[in-house]
Amino acid sequence: MADHVYKIVELAGSSETSIEDAIQVAVTKASKSLRNLRWFEVRETRGHIEGGRVAHFQVVLRVGFTVDED
């Protein structure tokens, strides 16, 4: 197994549907500009309430991707 070096960035994703969808939104969007995404960790979960109901879910993620080798 080769050694790996990871760069870690923090992202926030939101969705009107679910926490899982908010995660997917963040990862899908990040994958359009970042290569070699390998893992994520949910750091925070919160939401927005309107009229006594949950209107939006929001998650803050740490996402790791491998650094290109020379």
A tleap script that builds the chain and sets N, CA, C and O, in Angstrom:
source leaprc.protein.ff14SB
mol = sequence {
  NMET ALA ASP HIE VAL TYR LYS ILE VAL GLU
  LEU ALA GLY SER SER GLU THR SER ILE GLU
  ASP ALA ILE GLN VAL ALA VAL THR LYS ALA
  SER LYS SER LEU ARG ASN LEU ARG TRP PHE
  GLU VAL ARG GLU THR ARG GLY HIE ILE GLU
  GLY GLY ARG VAL ALA HIE PHE GLN VAL VAL
  LEU ARG VAL GLY PHE THR VAL ASP GLU CASP
}
set mol.1.N position { 0.847 -1.183 0.000 }
set mol.1.CA position { 0.000 0.000 0.000 }
set mol.1.C position { 0.885 1.236 0.000 }
set mol.1.O position { 1.802 1.342 0.814 }
set mol.2.N position { 0.626 2.145 -0.880 }
set mol.2.CA position { 1.416 3.368 -0.990 }
set mol.2.C position { 1.049 4.354 0.123 }
set mol.2.O position { -0.068 4.346 0.641 }
set mol.3.N position { 2.012 5.193 0.472 }
set mol.3.CA position { 1.736 6.271 1.421 }
set mol.3.C position { 0.930 7.342 0.714 }
set mol.3.O position { 1.094 7.563 -0.485 }
set mol.4.N position { 0.050 8.014 1.468 }
set mol.4.CA position { -0.771 9.067 0.887 }
set mol.4.C position { -0.645 10.342 1.708 }
set mol.4.O position { -0.460 10.294 2.925 }
set mol.5.N position { -0.744 11.470 1.041 }
set mol.5.CA position { -0.836 12.774 1.689 }
set mol.5.C position { -2.172 13.360 1.267 }
set mol.5.O position { -2.515 13.367 0.085 }
set mol.6.N position { -2.917 13.850 2.242 }
set mol.6.CA position { -4.246 14.385 1.971 }
set mol.6.C position { -4.298 15.877 2.237 }
set mol.6.O position { -3.704 16.373 3.194 }
set mol.7.N position { -5.002 16.571 1.397 }
set mol.7.CA position { -5.378 17.971 1.630 }
set mol.7.C position { -6.798 17.919 2.167 }
set mol.7.O position { -7.610 17.131 1.682 }
set mol.8.N position { -7.111 18.737 3.154 }
set mol.8.CA position { -8.435 18.742 3.760 }
set mol.8.C position { -9.055 20.124 3.593 }
set mol.8.O position { -8.431 21.142 3.893 }
set mol.9.N position { -10.294 20.139 3.107 }
set mol.9.CA position { -11.037 21.395 2.971 }
set mol.9.C position { -12.369 21.253 3.702 }
set mol.9.O position { -12.863 20.146 3.918 }
set mol.10.N position { -12.933 22.383 4.074 }
set mol.10.CA position { -14.226 22.390 4.740 }
set mol.10.C position { -15.281 22.922 3.788 }
set mol.10.O position { -15.062 23.919 3.099 }
set mol.11.N position { -16.424 22.255 3.751 }
set mol.11.CA position { -17.527 22.615 2.864 }
set mol.11.C position { -18.826 22.681 3.662 }
set mol.11.O position { -18.953 22.045 4.708 }
set mol.12.N position { -19.774 23.442 3.170 }
set mol.12.CA position { -21.125 23.430 3.730 }
set mol.12.C position { -22.085 23.136 2.589 }
set mol.12.O position { -22.037 23.780 1.541 }
set mol.13.N position { -22.952 22.162 2.801 }
set mol.13.CA position { -23.955 21.814 1.800 }
set mol.13.C position { -25.338 21.954 2.406 }
set mol.13.O position { -25.516 21.765 3.609 }
set mol.14.N position { -26.314 22.283 1.582 }
set mol.14.CA position { -27.677 22.411 2.089 }
set mol.14.C position { -28.661 21.747 1.137 }
set mol.14.O position { -28.391 21.571 -0.051 }
set mol.15.N position { -29.805 21.387 1.695 }
set mol.15.CA position { -30.848 20.728 0.922 }
set mol.15.C position { -32.192 20.950 1.607 }
set mol.15.O position { -32.266 21.058 2.831 }
set mol.16.N position { -33.233 21.016 0.819 }
set mol.16.CA position { -34.588 21.066 1.373 }
set mol.16.C position { -35.108 19.668 1.674 }
set mol.16.O position { -36.152 19.523 2.310 }
set mol.17.N position { -34.389 18.624 1.223 }
set mol.17.CA position { -34.868 17.245 1.297 }
set mol.17.C position { -34.406 16.502 2.547 }
set mol.17.O position { -35.229 15.968 3.291 }
set mol.18.N position { -33.070 16.464 2.786 }
set mol.18.CA position { -32.550 15.652 3.892 }
set mol.18.C position { -31.093 15.995 4.189 }
set mol.18.O position { -30.431 16.700 3.427 }
set mol.19.N position { -30.620 15.482 5.310 }
set mol.19.CA position { -29.212 15.626 5.657 }
set mol.19.C position { -28.353 14.897 4.634 }
set mol.19.O position { -27.336 15.422 4.179 }
set mol.20.N position { -28.768 13.680 4.274 }
set mol.20.CA position { -28.015 12.895 3.290 }
set mol.20.C position { -27.909 13.626 1.963 }
set mol.20.O position { -26.857 13.599 1.325 }
set mol.21.N position { -28.978 14.277 1.541 }
set mol.21.CA position { -28.950 15.027 0.290 }
set mol.21.C position { -28.029 16.238 0.401 }
set mol.21.O position { -27.353 16.588 -0.566 }
set mol.22.N position { -27.993 16.876 1.559 }
set mol.22.CA position { -27.088 18.014 1.767 }
set mol.22.C position { -25.630 17.569 1.640 }
set mol.22.O position { -24.801 18.291 1.087 }
set mol.23.N position { -25.322 16.372 2.158 }
set mol.23.CA position { -23.974 15.818 2.008 }
set mol.23.C position { -23.669 15.587 0.537 }
set mol.23.O position { -22.608 15.977 0.049 }
set mol.24.N position { -24.596 14.955 -0.169 }
set mol.24.CA position { -24.398 14.646 -1.582 }
set mol.24.C position { -24.227 15.919 -2.418 }
set mol.24.O position { -23.398 15.958 -3.327 }
set mol.25.N position { -24.999 16.941 -2.114 }
set mol.25.CA position { -24.888 18.229 -2.820 }
set mol.25.C position { -23.471 18.782 -2.664 }
set mol.25.O position { -22.856 19.204 -3.644 }
set mol.26.N position { -22.954 18.779 -1.435 }
set mol.26.CA position { -21.614 19.329 -1.184 }
set mol.26.C position { -20.537 18.514 -1.898 }
set mol.26.O position { -19.647 19.084 -2.530 }
set mol.27.N position { -20.610 17.189 -1.803 }
set mol.27.CA position { -19.590 16.335 -2.419 }
set mol.27.C position { -19.654 16.419 -3.941 }
set mol.27.O position { -18.617 16.507 -4.599 }
set mol.28.N position { -20.850 16.394 -4.500 }
set mol.28.CA position { -21.002 16.465 -5.964 }
set mol.28.C position { -20.460 17.780 -6.509 }
set mol.28.O position { -19.756 17.796 -7.519 }
set mol.29.N position { -20.784 18.870 -5.849 }
set mol.29.CA position { -20.301 20.179 -6.300 }
set mol.29.C position { -18.776 20.264 -6.168 }
set mol.29.O position { -18.104 20.751 -7.077 }
set mol.30.N position { -18.235 19.798 -5.058 }
set mol.30.CA position { -16.782 19.844 -4.855 }
set mol.30.C position { -16.052 18.996 -5.885 }
set mol.30.O position { -14.961 19.360 -6.322 }
set mol.31.N position { -16.637 17.871 -6.279 }
set mol.31.CA position { -15.974 16.972 -7.229 }
set mol.31.C position { -15.833 17.586 -8.621 }
set mol.31.O position { -15.080 17.077 -9.451 }
set mol.32.N position { -16.548 18.671 -8.875 }
set mol.32.CA position { -16.431 19.350 -10.173 }
set mol.32.C position { -15.165 20.189 -10.259 }
set mol.32.O position { -14.694 20.485 -11.358 }
set mol.33.N position { -14.605 20.578 -9.111 }
set mol.33.CA position { -13.393 21.400 -9.154 }
set mol.33.C position { -12.210 20.787 -8.393 }
set mol.33.O position { -11.082 21.265 -8.521 }
set mol.34.N position { -12.455 19.746 -7.613 }
set mol.34.CA position { -11.380 19.080 -6.871 }
set mol.34.C position { -11.242 17.644 -7.369 }
set mol.34.O position { -12.237 16.953 -7.585 }
set mol.35.N position { -9.994 17.205 -7.551 }
set mol.35.CA position { -9.739 15.827 -7.997 }
set mol.35.C position { -9.381 14.954 -6.801 }
set mol.35.O position { -8.980 15.442 -5.744 }
set mol.36.N position { -9.534 13.674 -6.999 }
set mol.36.CA position { -9.074 12.668 -6.041 }
set mol.36.C position { -9.756 12.746 -4.674 }
set mol.36.O position { -9.124 12.468 -3.655 }
set mol.37.N position { -11.049 13.124 -4.641 }
set mol.37.CA position { -11.769 13.110 -3.369 }
set mol.37.C position { -11.782 11.686 -2.836 }
set mol.37.O position { -12.044 10.745 -3.585 }
set mol.38.N position { -11.499 11.517 -1.534 }
set mol.38.CA position { -11.391 10.177 -0.961 }
set mol.38.C position { -12.319 9.932 0.219 }
set mol.38.O position { -12.804 8.814 0.392 }
set mol.39.N position { -12.581 10.952 1.037 }
set mol.39.CA position { -13.402 10.732 2.225 }
set mol.39.C position { -14.043 12.039 2.684 }
set mol.39.O position { -13.636 13.127 2.280 }
set mol.40.N position { -15.049 11.904 3.533 }
set mol.40.CA position { -15.666 13.072 4.162 }
set mol.40.C position { -16.001 12.748 5.613 }
set mol.40.O position { -16.148 11.588 5.998 }
set mol.41.N position { -16.116 13.801 6.396 }
set mol.41.CA position { -16.491 13.686 7.801 }
set mol.41.C position { -17.486 14.799 8.090 }
set mol.41.O position { -17.194 15.970 7.847 }
set mol.42.N position { -18.661 14.446 8.606 }
set mol.42.CA position { -19.663 15.455 8.959 }
set mol.42.C position { -19.264 16.061 10.299 }
set mol.42.O position { -19.143 15.356 11.301 }
set mol.43.N position { -19.062 17.373 10.306 }
set mol.43.CA position { -18.625 18.073 11.520 }
set mol.43.C position { -19.785 18.747 12.250 }
set mol.43.O position { -19.823 18.788 13.480 }
set mol.44.N position { -20.728 19.275 11.470 }
set mol.44.CA position { -21.877 19.980 12.061 }
set mol.44.C position { -23.125 19.662 11.260 }
set mol.44.O position { -23.072 19.460 10.047 }
set mol.45.N position { -24.239 19.621 11.955 }
set mol.45.CA position { -25.531 19.458 11.304 }
set mol.45.C position { -26.471 20.498 11.898 }
set mol.45.O position { -26.545 20.660 13.116 }
set mol.46.N position { -27.180 21.192 11.038 }
set mol.46.CA position { -28.151 22.182 11.517 }
set mol.46.C position { -29.232 22.352 10.466 }
set mol.46.O position { -29.151 21.778 9.379 }
set mol.47.N position { -30.220 23.125 10.786 }
set mol.47.CA position { -31.304 23.340 9.841 }
set mol.47.C position { -31.959 24.693 10.035 }
set mol.47.O position { -31.645 25.443 10.959 }
set mol.48.N position { -32.862 24.969 9.147 }
set mol.48.CA position { -33.605 26.230 9.147 }
set mol.48.C position { -35.083 25.882 9.311 }
set mol.48.O position { -35.596 24.995 8.629 }
set mol.49.N position { -35.751 26.571 10.201 }
set mol.49.CA position { -37.158 26.298 10.483 }
set mol.49.C position { -38.012 27.442 9.965 }
set mol.49.O position { -37.718 28.613 10.207 }
set mol.50.N position { -39.069 27.094 9.253 }
set mol.50.CA position { -40.060 28.065 8.780 }
set mol.50.C position { -41.446 27.534 9.090 }
set mol.50.O position { -41.765 26.392 8.757 }
set mol.51.N position { -42.266 28.347 9.721 }
set mol.51.CA position { -43.640 27.950 10.013 }
set mol.51.C position { -43.750 26.685 10.844 }
set mol.51.O position { -44.672 25.891 10.660 }
set mol.52.N position { -42.808 26.498 11.760 }
set mol.52.CA position { -42.845 25.336 12.626 }
set mol.52.C position { -42.401 24.035 11.982 }
set mol.52.O position { -42.572 22.967 12.570 }
set mol.53.N position { -41.834 24.104 10.780 }
set mol.53.CA position { -41.371 22.909 10.067 }
set mol.53.C position { -39.938 23.108 9.584 }
set mol.53.O position { -39.497 24.236 9.360 }
set mol.54.N position { -39.231 22.018 9.428 }
set mol.54.CA position { -37.870 22.084 8.891 }
set mol.54.C position { -37.957 22.456 7.412 }
set mol.54.O position { -38.618 21.779 6.625 }
set mol.55.N position { -37.276 23.545 7.049 }
set mol.55.CA position { -37.306 24.022 5.660 }
set mol.55.C position { -36.016 23.686 4.915 }
set mol.55.O position { -36.049 23.452 3.707 }
set mol.56.N position { -34.892 23.659 5.606 }
set mol.56.CA position { -33.597 23.344 4.996 }
set mol.56.C position { -32.730 22.578 5.995 }
set mol.56.O position { -32.772 22.823 7.200 }
set mol.57.N position { -31.955 21.660 5.466 }
set mol.57.CA position { -30.947 20.957 6.241 }
set mol.57.C position { -29.592 21.482 5.787 }
set mol.57.O position { -29.382 21.721 4.598 }
set mol.58.N position { -28.677 21.662 6.730 }
set mol.58.CA position { -27.328 22.104 6.367 }
set mol.58.C position { -26.309 21.260 7.121 }
set mol.58.O position { -26.470 20.979 8.309 }
set mol.59.N position { -25.255 20.862 6.408 }
set mol.59.CA position { -24.159 20.111 7.017 }
set mol.59.C position { -22.843 20.804 6.698 }
set mol.59.O position { -22.670 21.376 5.622 }
set mol.60.N position { -21.926 20.745 7.641 }
set mol.60.CA position { -20.563 21.201 7.414 }
set mol.60.C position { -19.696 19.948 7.398 }
set mol.60.O position { -19.720 19.142 8.328 }
set mol.61.N position { -18.928 19.804 6.320 }
set mol.61.CA position { -18.103 18.624 6.101 }
set mol.61.C position { -16.639 18.987 6.020 }
set mol.61.O position { -16.279 20.074 5.570 }
set mol.62.N position { -15.801 18.072 6.457 }
set mol.62.CA position { -14.380 18.104 6.095 }
set mol.62.C position { -14.235 17.047 5.023 }
set mol.62.O position { -14.662 15.907 5.204 }
set mol.63.N position { -13.632 17.422 3.901 }
set mol.63.CA position { -13.443 16.521 2.778 }
set mol.63.C position { -11.948 16.386 2.530 }
set mol.63.O position { -11.224 17.380 2.486 }
set mol.64.N position { -11.490 15.142 2.367 }
set mol.64.CA position { -10.080 14.891 2.112 }
set mol.64.C position { -9.866 14.392 0.687 }
set mol.64.O position { -10.638 13.585 0.169 }
set mol.65.N position { -8.807 14.889 0.071 }
set mol.65.CA position { -8.431 14.409 -1.258 }
set mol.65.C position { -6.928 14.232 -1.319 }
set mol.65.O position { -6.176 14.954 -0.663 }
set mol.66.N position { -6.498 13.261 -2.115 }
set mol.66.CA position { -5.077 12.979 -2.188 }
set mol.66.C position { -4.370 14.041 -3.026 }
set mol.66.O position { -4.894 14.531 -4.026 }
set mol.67.N position { -3.174 14.372 -2.583 }
set mol.67.CA position { -2.316 15.326 -3.288 }
set mol.67.C position { -1.627 14.587 -4.426 }
set mol.67.O position { -1.110 13.486 -4.236 }
set mol.68.N position { -1.620 15.188 -5.597 }
set mol.68.CA position { -0.947 14.568 -6.753 }
set mol.68.C position { 0.533 14.374 -6.466 }
set mol.68.O position { 1.176 15.223 -5.850 }
set mol.69.N position { 1.064 13.246 -6.921 }
set mol.69.CA position { 2.491 12.983 -6.760 }
set mol.69.C position { 3.234 13.620 -7.915 }
set mol.69.O position { 2.689 13.784 -9.006 }
set mol.70.N position { 4.488 13.979 -7.664 }
set mol.70.CA position { 5.314 14.612 -8.697 }
set mol.70.C position { 5.645 13.637 -9.797 }
set mol.70.O position { 6.334 13.995 -10.753 }
savepdb mol mol.pdb
quit
